[in-house]
């Protein structure tokens, strides 16, 4: 199986308070030990200060823990936002997100550097500078709280591996790392097989030719701290179950075994949208881990 803890995503923003403990119980009954402190759950805690205690009690009753977190995201929460008044609130919100994660026992949090196509009039180097400036303020908070912030590869010019490495070079601290998203990497590679795809849709908005890359994971490897696993066919971010698309999971897992900072793997399979049962998601991850282990043992016997 996986050599680091595995956590599972669920769209808790789509269910009411009565359903939430039931869903947690379903994950536990199907072998899960950890869930993701999702952007929805963090937003719920931000809106209601009593929610943190409720979630902690529900998780404890299901014998589950939160393993990793994903900060709320979007145009007015991502770090590259160029609007001064908005940026002041973004930083305050992310500081609270970090504190919430720490209070919930989480020590890795994925955060978005931002998508450049929201601001085609702003030079890319200015947007990267905005991300660096935001992290300069946020990382001391994360370091003090024992939380590693993990910036994520997506499919825009502002979150290619090269740009993530440029941002990381400004911060030698271990409080900053990368979140490797296997589904996004698959799109950046195999999107070239489709006339319309996530990469092309993004690059056309900034007047650039799409840039595809089949070595995203290799470039990120030294700084990968957590991972998002879901599948797709390369065109768009479908968040299908693992092994339901064309991601090369053997390659992904082989490389991850060499990642020196890897702490956890997250299922970012989206259940409700894709009409997937908790049983099927947990079963697919179990099968993936067992299949990869067998293949590696056959090819590289001790």
C-alpha positions, 0 to 999 in steps of 0.5 A, a space after each residue: 500500500 501507500 508508504 505515507 498516510 492517505 486522506 480522502 476528500 468529500 464535498 461537505 459543503 453539499 450536505 447538511 449537519 445530519 448527513 455529515 457524521 454519516 458520511 464520515 462513518 462511511 469512510 471509516 467503515 470502508 477503511 479510511 483513517 483520515 479525511 481532508 480538512 477541505 476548503 468547504 470545511 474551513 469556510 464553515 469554521 470561518 462562518 461559525 466559530 462553533 463548527 470546529 468543535 462540532 467537526 472535531 467531535 464528529 471525526 473522533 466519533 468516527 475514529 478519523 482524523 484530519 490529515 491535510 487541508 486545502 485553503 479556500 481559493 478563487 480569484 479573490 483569495 489567491 495570492 497573485 491578486 493585484 488589488 491592494 484593498 483585496 490583498 489586505 483581506 486575502 492575507 488576513 483570511 489566510 492567516 486565519 486559515 492557517 490557524 484553523 488548520 493548526 487547531 484541527 491538528 493539520 500540518 500541511 495546507 495546499 494553497 493556490 498561487 493564483 491563475 494569471 488569466 484573471 488579470 491578463 493586463 498585469 504582467 506575469 512577473 508582477 503576479 509572481 511578485 505578488 505571490 512572493 510578497 504574500 508568502 513573505 507575510 504568511 510563511 512566518 505565521 505558518 512556521 510558528 503554527 507548524 503548518 507547511 504551505 504547499 503551492 499547487 501545480 495547475 495549468 496556467 503560466 503562473 503555476 507551472 513547475 518553473 514558476 513554482 520553483 521560482 517562488 520556492 527559491 525565494 524561501 529556503 524555509 521548510 514551511 513552504 513546499 509543493 502540492 503535486 496534483 496528478 490530475 493537473 499534471 495529466 492535463 498539462 501533458 495529455 491536453 495536447 491531444 484535444 483541440 480544446 482543453 484546460 491549458 489551451 483555454 487558459 493560455 488563449 485568454 492571455 494571448 499565448 500559445 499553450 505550453 504542454 509538459 510531460 515532466 511536471 512531477 520530475 521538476 517538482 519532486 524535491 519539494 513535494 510535501 503532499 499530493 492530490 490524486 484523481 484521474 481524467 482523460 487529459 482534457 479537463 479536470 474531471 476528478 474521476 476515480 483513480 484508474 478511470 482515466 489515462 494517468 500513468 499511475 506507475 510513473 507517478 508512484 515510482 517518482 513519489 517513492 523518491 520524493 524526500 519531503 513527501 508527507 501524505 497523499 490525498 484522494 481528490 476524487 469528487 464523489 457527489 459530482 461524479 456519482 461515486 460511492 465512498 466504497 468505490 473510492 476507497 476500494 480503488 485506492 486500495 487496489 491502486 496501492 496493491 497493484 503498484 506494490 506488486 508491479 514494483 516488487 516484480 520489476 525491482 526485487 529486493 
